[in-house]
Amino acid sequence: LSLFKNFEITERVKLEARGEAFDALNHVNYNNPGSTFVPNAQGVNSSAQFGRITSSLPARRIQLGLRLTF
């Protein structure tokens, strides 16, 4: 999501104000599941984290910026 506003200070100088939001709806973005398969003597997985999602990516990020063009 982005919002922009342009201001004309003089004929040659312009200012752009900008606001941007990444993941504006704040949905959960999960990391990849654990992929380490550790077989025991019978060939069965002994890793408790295999196939489990234990973390997520960062939530909403917002940034503001100004751009001066002359």
VENLIN-V852908 format. One record per residue. N is the residue number from 1. RES is the residue in three letters. OMEGA is omega in radians with two decimals (none if undefined). BURIAL is 1 if it has 16 or more other C-alpha atoms within 10 Angstrom, else 0. D_FIRST is the distance of its C-alpha to the first C-alpha in Angstrom with 2 decimals. Layout:
n:N res:RES omega:OMEGA burial:BURIAL d_first:D_FIRST
n:N res:RES omega:OMEGA burial:BURIAL d_first:D_FIRST
This chain:
n:1 res:LEU omega:-3.12 burial:0 d_first:0.00
n:2 res:SER omega:3.02 burial:0 d_first:3.80
n:3 res:LEU omega:-3.13 burial:0 d_first:7.00
n:4 res:PHE omega:3.02 burial:0 d_first:10.33
n:5 res:LYS omega:3.13 burial:0 d_first:13.89
n:6 res:ASN omega:3.09 burial:0 d_first:17.05
n:7 res:PHE omega:3.08 burial:0 d_first:20.38
n:8 res:GLU omega:-3.10 burial:0 d_first:23.71
n:9 res:ILE omega:3.00 burial:0 d_first:26.09
n:10 res:THR omega:-3.13 burial:0 d_first:29.00
n:11 res:GLU omega:-3.09 burial:0 d_first:29.65
n:12 res:ARG omega:-3.06 burial:0 d_first:28.85
n:13 res:VAL omega:-3.14 burial:0 d_first:26.48
n:14 res:LYS omega:3.13 burial:0 d_first:22.79
n:15 res:LEU omega:3.09 burial:1 d_first:20.10
n:16 res:GLU omega:3.05 burial:0 d_first:16.35
n:17 res:ALA omega:-3.01 burial:0 d_first:14.26
n:18 res:ARG omega:3.01 burial:0 d_first:10.74
n:19 res:GLY omega:-3.10 burial:0 d_first:8.34
n:20 res:GLU omega:3.10 burial:0 d_first:5.72
n:21 res:ALA omega:3.08 burial:0 d_first:5.17
n:22 res:PHE omega:-3.03 burial:0 d_first:6.61
n:23 res:ASP omega:-3.07 burial:0 d_first:8.07
n:24 res:ALA omega:3.14 burial:0 d_first:6.48
n:25 res:LEU omega:3.06 burial:0 d_first:9.39
n:26 res:ASN omega:3.04 burial:0 d_first:11.74
n:27 res:HIS omega:3.14 burial:0 d_first:13.77
n:28 res:VAL omega:3.08 burial:0 d_first:16.73
n:29 res:ASN omega:-3.07 burial:0 d_first:16.93
n:30 res:TYR omega:2.98 burial:0 d_first:20.67
n:31 res:ASN omega:3.11 burial:0 d_first:22.64
n:32 res:ASN omega:3.09 burial:0 d_first:25.42
n:33 res:PRO omega:3.10 burial:0 d_first:28.60
n:34 res:GLY omega:-3.06 burial:0 d_first:31.74
n:35 res:SER omega:-3.14 burial:0 d_first:33.69
n:36 res:THR omega:3.12 burial:0 d_first:36.91
n:37 res:PHE omega:-3.11 burial:0 d_first:39.85
n:38 res:VAL omega:-3.12 burial:0 d_first:42.99
n:39 res:PRO omega:3.04 burial:0 d_first:46.01
n:40 res:ASN omega:-3.07 burial:0 d_first:49.06
n:41 res:ALA omega:3.13 burial:0 d_first:52.68
n:42 res:GLN omega:-3.13 burial:0 d_first:52.18
n:43 res:GLY omega:3.14 burial:0 d_first:49.03
n:44 res:VAL omega:-3.14 burial:0 d_first:46.79
n:45 res:ASN omega:3.10 burial:0 d_first:43.53
n:46 res:SER omega:3.11 burial:0 d_first:44.07
n:47 res:SER omega:-3.13 burial:0 d_first:40.56
n:48 res:ALA omega:-3.09 burial:0 d_first:38.97
n:49 res:GLN omega:-3.10 burial:0 d_first:35.42
n:50 res:PHE omega:3.10 burial:0 d_first:35.73
n:51 res:GLY omega:-3.12 burial:0 d_first:33.10
n:52 res:ARG omega:3.05 burial:0 d_first:31.43
n:53 res:ILE omega:-3.04 burial:0 d_first:27.83
n:54 res:THR omega:-3.14 burial:0 d_first:28.23
n:55 res:SER omega:3.12 burial:0 d_first:24.88
n:56 res:SER omega:3.09 burial:0 d_first:21.13
n:57 res:LEU omega:3.14 burial:0 d_first:18.40
n:58 res:PRO omega:-3.12 burial:0 d_first:16.69
n:59 res:ALA omega:-3.06 burial:0 d_first:14.41
n:60 res:ARG omega:3.07 burial:0 d_first:11.12
n:61 res:ARG omega:3.13 burial:0 d_first:10.64
n:62 res:ILE omega:3.08 burial:0 d_first:9.47
n:63 res:GLN omega:3.11 burial:0 d_first:10.73
n:64 res:LEU omega:-3.14 burial:0 d_first:12.00
n:65 res:GLY omega:3.05 burial:0 d_first:13.96
n:66 res:LEU omega:3.11 burial:0 d_first:16.56
n:67 res:ARG omega:3.13 burial:0 d_first:18.15
n:68 res:LEU omega:-3.13 burial:0 d_first:21.66
n:69 res:THR omega:3.12 burial:0 d_first:23.21
n:70 res:PHE omega:none burial:0 d_first:26.95
